[in-house]
Amino acid sequence: VERLSTSASAIETAHAIEEITAALIVPAFAHLSLVIATEGHPSRHQLQVLALAYGLNLLFVVPGLIDPSAPVAIAPPQLSLGPVPGEVLGWLRLATRIATILAGTGWLLAGYRSVKPGDPRRRQLGVTLAAVVIGALGGIIRLLSELTSTDPWIGLSLVTLAMVFAASVVFSPGYFFAPEVAGKAF
């Protein structure tokens, strides 16, 4: 809608939705990783880190929603807060997103290490971890493509590959379907 509409209000609304969902996807990724790694039983500290990740990622979006001509970004146009240059805020936003991705990956790695070899859950966590590492690498490359001359499709291709791995984690254990149906669906 944002890229195809000629309506200024539709473009503005669609852009706001895109920015909010882009801010939420990173902590949602970490959230999903945490739930999988802890089998739905995260510690209080992990939940606090997760809440901080959601809050910070959303906080960095708010200025751009209020004034689209001054978002938190590394390159102009950008928001500057008094003596804090806009570029610093942009780098903080990028660092927050990368730290959130790494936290989710770390939680999965810890979950993987805590399961004994031979346990079927270890295989599921291993495939999930592989999907997350590939997706995280793709996400980081995509985030950094805004700063370098790399094409965004490189990061997006890795995210797509991660989705294929993730689908195998969902379908193969038969969480939603009988194993026969899951195999055909995959």
N, C-alpha and C positions, 0 to 999 in steps of 0.2 A: 504494500500500500504506500509506504513512504517513498519508494523509488518510482512508482508508476502513476501516482495520483497527481492531479493538478490543483487540488484543493489545499490551500495553505494550512487550514486547521487539521485536515486529515494527515498531512505530512507531519505536522508538529506532534499530533497525538501518536502516530505510528512510531516516530522517532523516540518519543518518551518511553513507549512500551519496549522498543528495542533496547534502549539504554538500561532500563530496569531489569529486563530479563538477562541481558549480558552481564549485569552486575550480580544477579542471583545465581547464574549458572555455575560460577566458580565455587562459591561456598556450598551449593547444592551437590556438586561433584564430591567435595570433601565430606559432606553429610552422608551421602550414599556410601562412600568408602568406609566411613566410621561405623555405620550401621552394619555393613557386611562384615567388617573386621571384628566387631565386638558381638556379633549375633544379636544385635538390638539392645545391648546392655553397655552403653558407653559410661565411662566414669564421669563424675561431676566436673572434674578439670577438663576433660575432653569436650564436654558440652559447653563449658565456659569459653574455651578456645573457639569452638564452632560459632557460638553466639557473637563473639568478637569479630570473627571473619564475616558473618552476615552483616553486622553493623557497619564495619569499616568499608566493605565493598559497596554497600548502599549509600553510605555517607559521601563517598567520592563521586557519586552520580548526581546527588542533589543540586549542586551548583549549576550543572549543565541543564537540569530540568527547569530551574528557576530562570536562568539566563542562558539560552543556547549559544550566545556569542561568547560566553566565558566559561567553558567547561574545564574540568580538571584534566589537563593534558600536558604532554611533554613539549609539544611544539605549539606555537601560536595558531589560532586564538586560544588563550588559556586564562584561567583564574589566577590572580595573585592576591595573597592575603598579607597586606602591610609589608613588613620586611621579608616575608617568605616569597621568593620568586615562584612564578607559576610552574616553571620547569621542575623545581624541587617537589611540588605537589604532584605533578605528573609522574615523577619517578617513584614517589611514595605509593601512588595508586598502583603502578606496575609491580612494585615490590610486594604490596599486599596481595595482589592476585597470584603472584608466583608463590609466595609463602603459603597461601591457602591451598594451592595445588600440591605443594610439597608436603603439607600437613596431612592431606588425604592420602597421599601415596605412602607416607610414613606409617600411618595407622594401619593400612593394609599390609605393609611389610611386617609390622609387629604382629599382626594377626596371623600371617603366614608362618612366621617363625615360632609362634606359640603352639601350633598344631604339629603333632608327631607325624613323621614320615609314615606313609601307608594309610593314613586316615583319608577317606574320600573328600573330606572338607579341605584338606591341604591342596588337593588337585584343583578344586573349585577356587580356592583363594589364589593359587598360583596363576590360573588362567585370568582371574579377575585382576590380579596384580599386573600381569603382562598387558592387559587391556588398558589399565589405568596408566601405566608407565608410557605406553605408546601414545595414548590420548593426551597425557600431561605434556609429553615432549611436543606433540603437535600443537597443543594449546599455547605452550610457551613460544614456540616458533611463530605461531600466528600473532601472539601479542608483540613479539619482537619485530615482526615484519613491518609494523608501523614505523619502526626506527631505522631499519636497514633496507637494503635494496632487494631483499628476498621477496619472492612472490607469496601472497597469502595462501595459494593453493597447496603449497608444500605442507604447511601446518594442517590445513583442512583435510588433506589426503591422509595424514597420519591419524587424525581424529576419526575419519571414516573407517580406517583399518581397525582402530580400537573398538568401534561400534560392532564390527563383525565378530571380534573376540568376545565382546560383552554379550552379544546374542547367543553365542555358544554356551556361555555360562548360564544364561537364563533358560535356554531350551534343553540342553543336554541332561541336566539333573531331573527334568520333568517337574519343575516347580509349578507350572501352569497347565501342563498337558501330560498325557500319558507318554512314556518314552517313544512309542511308535509314532504318535502324532507329532511330537516335538522334532523328531528326526526328519520327517517329511517337511514340516514347516520351515526348519532351518535350511 
